[in-house]
Amino acid sequence: MYNEKKSPPADRGQAVAIIIFVLGLGTLLPWNFFMTASQYFNQRLTVPNNTVNGTSGGPTKDYNYDSWMALLSQLPLLLFTLLNSFLYQWVGVRLRVAFSLIAILLLFSITAALVQVPMEPDTFFSVTMATIWFINMFSAVLQGSLFGVAGLFPARYSTLFMSGQGLAGIFAALAMLLSILSNAEKSSAAMGYFITPCVATLGTLVCYLLLPNLEFARFYMNRSQSVSEELSGELISSTVTNNDKALKANVKFIPPKEDQERSSVLAVFKKIWLMALCVTCVFAVTLSVFPVITVRVQTVYKDSASWDKVFTCVCCFIVFNALDLVGRATPSLVQRPSKKSLLFPVAVVSRLVFIPLLMVCNVQNSKRILFSHDLAFVIIMALFAFSNGYLATLCMAYAPQLVRTKDCETAGSLMSFFLVLGLALGASFSFLLGQLINMADAHRVAAQGRKAVPFRGHITGGMHPGKKVVVVGVVDSRPDRFYVALTRGCGTNEPPPDVALELCVRFRDRQVLRRACVSGSWGDVDRAVPFFPFIREQPFKIEIHCEHSRFRVFVDGQKLFDFSHRLTSLSDVDTLWIKGSLTITKLA
């Protein structure tokens, strides 16, 4: 046989292993960076469209960017991953991979260039949605093809490929953390996001082009062709010999053909169906709660503004991606349960327990909380992430071992399709879980009753350093403006003469104005803000933190502005005023 005549060469300097790892990194890194720029896209879509005469067109339009992004990323990913399972029969893998990487590079280059190009929101939305569709279309072909390539190598290399994909999530999570901690201008941050995956994609293309030049890679990538040629030679020789014998015995001989050709897609699926269903289940469970449920978990240390600001990024995204990476790397050391063990599908199905466990953590406004402490959430997230990476990697490594060498690429492409199918099913189920939580919130709000606007309420103990006022509400469908003010005394129909801070959100020209009034005299108006965070018919959360020398104001966890104290007697600031185009759902 072939393996007896020639043993595989050594992977010198682990060069092939490094390239396979980089290829895994390159398949997911671009899209992860695209997702972390969600705030940039939402910000650009909140700019009012201009009318024919060039004036503002009124209230901003709600584009539901995040929902459309989820839909238009999963749909082409699913469709073209399935297509790739059949495409390999007509289009070579080198052409598929190279063309997909070049297309992704061009799409991200265009996206980076558009950062500095002013566009109408309607046009920008259409361009962005088209970009999302095509990026995921080419990513589907790329990922399926590279899974097939990784399947040609020993199982350790499939593990390395999956580990590279896990590291892409780490990079994206760290980018998100740096964005939160920095005060960089939003467009500059977006430009950095989009240039980084351009460089990464170019590096991935170079690595893939280098791969066939390495002896170790050539051995495995050409092995199926060599095996086929050798089998054909052996069959010809065997046919001649057997035909001679048949002529002597006057018996008809038909040479075997089943080993000369690749198996059909259906035949390969019949061998790997269990692994395919397992990888689907793993990712369906993961995407059903991550991130739609996990991002709603809050810290119990709400008084710590700095920790509250980074809690979701650290405990949700960084913990998940770090432990997922560890899980993906572990199969290179140990692979238990084995591919033939009944415990393997049992372990996969047992991950369903994480869905209720995460839903009873400290989810915002939930009444069913069993694990309120931050540490409990981190432990559950760590186990959830590790099992995701470990079991998914085992599935992808086991599948090629269940088929013949020449069918490994087909098996890898099929597994890629079922992986994406799991993502799509999980994303769909996440909408259901999200709606359940939203319905629970709606019932809670209805039971408690919404605060009437205009609102005037007492601040117990007045303001002092360390005190925080929280206003949670929803912008009206046709907003003009709304006010939030901290005053000394309750006044009558209007705020009293002493106003420590008046915040005016004006939608017509997208302004956030701040001023103070001392003894009936209004001071100068502060206008500068890094972004305009309010969208019609969308919820918001304003946090006013009182510090020794200033008020620091956050909206939806992002710092909006600082306002130096004009009134020196903070303890006398004891009234909260709210009025205008909003509905109040919670005060704290």
Secondary structure, 3 states (H helix, E strand, C coil): CHHHHCCCCCCHHHHHHHHHHHHHHHHHHHHHHHHHCHHHHHHHHCCCCECCCCCECCCCCCCCHHHHHHHHHHHHHHHHHHHHHHHCCCCCHHHHHHHHHHHHHHHHHHHHHHHHCCCCHHHHHHHHHHHHHHHHHHHHHHHHHHHHHHHCCCHHHHHHHHHHHHHHHHHHHHHHHHHHHCCCCHHHHHHHHHHHHHHHHHHHHHHHHHHHHCHHHHHHHCHHHHHHHHHHHHHHHHHHHHHHHHHHHCCCCCCCCCCCCCCCHHHHHHHHHHHHHHHHHHHHHHHHHCCCCHHHECCCCCCCHHHHHHHHHHHHHHHHHHHHHHHHHHHHCCCCCCCCCCHHHHHHHHHHHHHHHHHCECECCCCCCCECCHHHHHHHHHHHHHHHHHHHHHHHHHHHHHCCHHHHHHHHHHHHHHHHHHHHHHHHHHHHHHHHHHHHHHHHHHHHCCECCCEEEECCCCCCCCCEEEEEEEECCCCCEEEEEEEECCCCCCCCCCEEEEEEEECCCCEEEEEEEECCEECCCECCCCCCCCCCCCEEEEEEEECCCEEEEEECCEEEEEEECCCCCHHHEEEEEEEECEEEEEEC
